[in-house]
Amino acid sequence: MILHLVTFRWHEGTTPEQVAELTAALTAMAAAIPELRAYACGVNMRLRPSPADYGVAAVVDDEDGLAAYLDSDAHAAVYARLLGPMIADRTAAQLEVERSPW
């Protein structure tokens, strides 16, 4: 399995309402993509120092599942309409995991 982790830092002026709309859209998107075995997204709680404003964690079976998720029309639509314009900085990593952490 692959755990895909992404963090975002928002452009200055991004509003809590925009972030809430994004979270709702990402949650709905994830429910519609069968390749996703687990999915979580949300505002960074900042329990430890971090420049990230927001994070996404997605679990898929393999590279084909990751491509199906990231290249899906649903993902592209959320990215184009909401996520893309908000991003000042993005980091991503993919980890091999034995099983879903959820």
Residue pairs with C-beta under 8 A, 6 or more apart in sequence:
1 37
1 59
1 60
1 61
1 62
1 96
1 97
1 98
1 99
1 100
2 59
2 60
2 61
2 62
2 63
2 65
2 66
2 94
2 95
2 96
2 97
3 57
3 58
3 59
3 94
3 95
3 96
3 97
3 101
4 56
4 57
4 58
4 59
4 60
4 66
4 69
4 70
4 92
4 93
4 94
5 55
5 56
5 57
5 92
5 93
5 94
5 95
6 55
6 56
6 57
6 90
6 91
6 92
7 44
7 50
7 52
7 54
7 55
7 56
7 90
7 91
7 92
8 52
8 53
8 54
8 55
8 56
8 83
8 86
8 87
8 88
8 89
8 90
9 51
9 52
9 53
9 87
9 88
9 89
9 90
10 19
10 53
10 54
10 86
10 87
10 88
11 85
11 86
11 87
11 88
12 88
14 53
14 86
18 82
18 86
19 43
19 53
19 54
19 86
21 82
22 54
22 78
22 82
22 83
22 86
23 41
23 42
23 43
25 78
25 81
25 82
26 39
26 41
26 56
26 78
26 83
27 39
27 41
29 74
29 75
29 77
29 78
30 36
30 39
30 41
30 58
32 74
33 68
33 69
33 72
33 74
33 75
35 60
35 61
35 64
35 65
35 66
35 68
35 69
36 58
36 59
36 60
36 65
36 69
37 59
37 60
37 61
37 65
37 100
38 57
38 58
38 59
38 100
38 101
38 102
39 56
39 57
39 58
39 59
40 56
40 57
40 102
41 54
41 55
41 56
41 57
42 54
42 55
43 53
43 54
44 50
44 52
44 53
44 54
44 55
51 89
52 91
58 66
58 69
59 97
59 100
59 101
59 102
60 66
60 68
60 69
66 94
69 75
